[in-house]
Amino acid sequence: MTLVDKRVLSGFGMPLPGFNLFVGGSQGIFGAIVLLSNAPSGVEFDVIVRAWSIGVLQGISLILMFWMLKREDPSRVIPAMQTTPIYVALGAWAIFGESLGALQWIAVFLAVSGSVLASVRIGAKSPNGRAGIQPVFLVLVISAFLMASSQLVTRSIVDDLSTLHIVSLRGTGLFAVMWAVFARPAALKGLGQFLKQPRRASLLIISEGFMPFTGHLLITFAIGKGPIALVSALGGTRPIFVFSLSVAGAWLAPGLIYEKFTRPDVALKLASATMVVAAVVIISAV
């Protein structure tokens, strides 16, 4: 997901519950199809549970992130979420013996500082009436930590289960969380009505169905082939694309983008995204 309207999610015109139902449902359907047609064999039960838990962890993480995207600008939320590679690097050091050098500790400082900077709103007031960092952004710390944990769990089972089976089981775990939280009659009705619109439904299916499933296949495959800190770090380059697309969208199609950019906001958000990207570049280069 990239460009997000604060009033409705993803620019699709669908409220949050219906959107999350689709995200979980699409990944669950893809996963179920794979598992029913080609079930894993000779795999220990705890490996299956760990693969399923990847989706559970990511589901909770996404719910927290989507909640924040409804109340905050995406170019603030996304950079804060990109502290995930830092947690992955620390976890990989503690669990798998991947060491952190001096430059990587600098990257930790840059990423954390960038995420803090992303939570500063120029000219805005916090709930207590003071300008500055908003405590609600601690929700993103939890979300990023859960996402990092899911990647570490992935690393722990890549030698025991195929990439396709890991991603498929992850999809069923994501489905379980999303539908347990959001499956209400009104949300189901809204999702059904939305899917009856061919053009908008096809865009949703491609962008939030097929593409995420394919993306997770590639990420899981990469985790199995290289250091997890490197893979996660490269995935952290997304903030600069989100920022660029947000700015371009606000200029070219202001009706589709809720964010209004002032020069100080642009400078602050660019600095935040640049610091986070610099951090993950350092991690990937060392």
Secondary structure, DSSP 8 states (H G I E B T S, - for coil): -----SSSBTTTTB-HHHHHHHHHHHHHHHHHHHHHHS---S--HHHHHHHHHHHHHHHHHHHHHHHHHHHS-HHHHHHHHTTHHHHHHHHHHHHH-----HHHHHHHHHHHHHHHHHTB-TT---TTS--SB-GGGHHHHHHHHHHHHHHHHHHHHTTTS-HHHHHHHHHHHHHHHHHHHH--HHHHHHHHHHHTSHHHHHHHHIIIIIHHHHHHHHHHHHHHHS-HHHHHHHHTTHHHHHHHHHHHHHHH-TTT------HHHHHHHHHHHHHHHHHHHHHHH-
